[in-house]
């Protein structure tokens, strides 16, 4: 993957990282064990309300590019096999991660238990075969009255 010149805004909130997996894969994901991931487009929803804020997205991009070998979260095991395609951000101090993920999950396939070890959600990783439909679903899920959101597409050539 090329090193894209991507500007991630400062701030805190909830994000949904859009990823492409080009082929079916079986990946060992920490304590979850082996998971079969079909080829397609994925949305991973997480919280960036801590000290580093949206800087967490830069970390995810570094893991995907092989510049960060640390495997701390479930998503860290999947990222090196994917191509990041964009991110949707909602600037907020509210705990909306599960609400947004649930809305996305109602229109996609959910990867069970992925990214949801600290909550009661089915999962925070969602699959759709069509990137345009996934972008629409994710941006709509982040469309919460009174909150500012961004969609940042990544122009990554592989």
C-alpha positions as CSV (number, residue, x, y, z in Angstrom):
1,X,0.0,0.0,0.0
2,X,1.3,3.5,-0.8
3,X,1.7,6.0,2.0
4,X,-1.3,8.2,1.4
5,X,-1.2,11.9,2.3
6,X,-4.3,11.8,4.4
7,X,-5.3,14.6,6.8
8,X,-7.2,13.3,9.8
9,X,-9.0,16.1,11.6
10,X,-8.3,16.8,15.2
11,X,-11.0,16.1,17.7
12,X,-12.8,13.2,19.4
13,X,-15.8,11.1,18.6
14,X,-16.9,8.0,16.8
15,X,-15.5,6.7,13.6
16,X,-16.3,4.0,11.0
17,X,-13.2,2.9,9.0
18,X,-14.1,1.5,5.6
19,X,-11.9,-1.3,4.4
20,X,-11.6,-3.6,1.3
21,X,-10.6,-7.2,1.6
22,X,-9.8,-8.4,-2.0
23,X,-10.1,-12.2,-1.3
24,X,-11.6,-14.6,1.2
25,X,-9.3,-15.1,4.1
26,X,-9.1,-17.1,7.4
27,X,-7.4,-14.9,10.0
28,X,-6.5,-15.6,13.6
29,X,-7.9,-12.7,15.6
30,X,-6.4,-12.8,19.1
31,X,-8.7,-14.5,21.7
32,X,-11.5,-14.8,19.1
33,X,-9.4,-17.4,17.2
34,X,-9.7,-18.2,13.5
35,X,-12.4,-16.2,11.6
36,X,-13.4,-16.6,8.0
37,X,-13.6,-13.2,6.3
38,X,-15.3,-13.2,2.9
39,X,-14.0,-10.8,0.3
40,X,-15.8,-7.5,0.2
41,X,-16.1,-4.1,1.9
42,X,-16.0,-3.8,5.7
43,X,-17.0,-1.0,8.1
44,X,-15.3,-1.1,11.5
45,X,-16.9,1.3,14.1
46,X,-14.9,2.4,17.1
47,X,-14.5,5.1,19.6
48,X,-12.0,7.9,19.5
49,X,-13.1,9.7,22.6
50,X,-9.9,9.1,24.6
51,X,-6.8,11.2,24.9
52,X,-5.5,10.6,21.3
53,X,-8.9,11.3,19.8
54,X,-9.1,10.8,16.0
55,X,-5.3,10.1,16.0
56,X,-6.4,6.5,16.5
57,X,-7.3,6.4,12.8
58,X,-3.7,7.2,11.9
59,X,-2.6,4.3,14.0
60,X,-5.0,2.0,12.2
61,X,-3.6,3.2,8.8
62,X,-0.1,2.5,10.1
63,X,-1.1,-1.1,11.1
64,X,-2.7,-1.6,7.7
65,X,0.5,-0.4,5.9
66,X,2.8,-2.6,8.0
67,X,4.4,0.4,9.8
68,X,3.0,-0.7,13.2
69,X,3.4,-4.3,14.2
70,X,1.4,-4.0,17.5
71,X,-1.7,-6.2,17.8
72,X,-3.9,-4.8,20.6
73,X,-7.4,-4.7,19.3
74,X,-9.4,-7.2,17.1
75,X,-9.1,-4.8,14.1
76,X,-5.3,-4.9,14.3
77,X,-5.4,-8.5,13.1
78,X,-7.5,-7.7,10.0
79,X,-6.0,-4.4,9.0
80,X,-2.8,-5.8,7.4
81,X,-4.9,-7.8,4.9
82,X,-7.1,-4.9,3.8
83,X,-7.0,-1.7,1.8
84,X,-8.4,1.3,3.8
85,X,-10.9,3.1,1.5
86,X,-12.2,5.9,3.8
87,X,-13.5,6.9,7.2
88,X,-16.6,8.5,8.5
89,X,-16.2,10.6,11.6
90,X,-18.7,12.0,14.0
91,X,-17.4,14.7,16.4
92,X,-18.9,14.1,19.8
93,X,-18.3,13.4,23.5
94,X,-21.4,11.2,23.6
95,X,-21.1,7.4,23.8
96,X,-22.7,6.7,20.4
97,X,-20.4,3.8,19.2
98,X,-22.9,1.0,19.8
99,X,-25.8,3.0,18.4
100,X,-24.0,3.8,15.2
101,X,-22.6,0.2,14.9
102,X,-26.1,-1.2,15.5
103,X,-27.6,1.0,12.7
104,X,-24.9,-0.2,10.3
105,X,-25.5,-3.8,11.4
106,X,-29.2,-3.6,10.6
107,X,-28.3,-3.2,6.9
108,X,-25.2,-5.4,6.6
109,X,-23.7,-8.7,7.7
110,X,-22.2,-8.5,11.1
111,X,-19.0,-10.3,12.1
112,X,-20.0,-11.8,15.4
113,X,-18.1,-10.7,18.5
114,X,-15.5,-8.7,16.4
115,X,-14.7,-5.4,18.2
116,X,-17.4,-5.8,20.8
117,X,-15.6,-7.5,23.7
118,X,-16.3,-4.4,25.9
119,X,-20.1,-4.1,25.2
120,X,-23.1,-6.3,24.5
121,X,-23.3,-5.6,20.7
122,X,-23.3,-8.5,18.2
123,X,-20.2,-7.0,16.6
124,X,-18.6,-3.7,15.4
125,X,-17.4,-5.1,12.1
126,X,-19.8,-5.2,9.2
127,X,-19.6,-6.5,5.6
128,X,-21.3,-5.4,2.4
129,X,-20.3,-6.5,-1.1
130,X,-21.0,-3.0,-2.7
131,X,-18.8,-0.1,-1.5
132,X,-21.3,2.5,-2.7
133,X,-24.1,1.0,-0.6
134,X,-21.8,0.6,2.4
135,X,-20.7,4.3,2.2
136,X,-24.4,5.3,2.1
137,X,-25.3,3.0,5.0
138,X,-22.4,4.3,7.2
139,X,-22.8,8.0,6.4
140,X,-26.5,7.7,7.2
141,X,-25.7,5.9,10.5
142,X,-23.4,8.8,11.4
143,X,-26.1,11.4,10.5
144,X,-27.1,12.3,14.0
145,X,-29.0,15.6,14.5
146,X,-26.8,18.4,15.9
147,X,-23.5,16.6,15.4
148,X,-20.8,17.4,12.8
149,X,-19.6,14.5,10.6
150,X,-16.9,14.1,8.0
151,X,-16.5,11.5,5.2
152,X,-12.9,11.3,4.2
153,X,-12.3,9.0,1.1
154,X,-8.8,7.6,0.8
155,X,-7.4,7.8,-2.8
156,X,-5.1,4.8,-2.4
157,X,-3.7,3.1,-5.4
158,X,-2.4,-0.5,-5.0
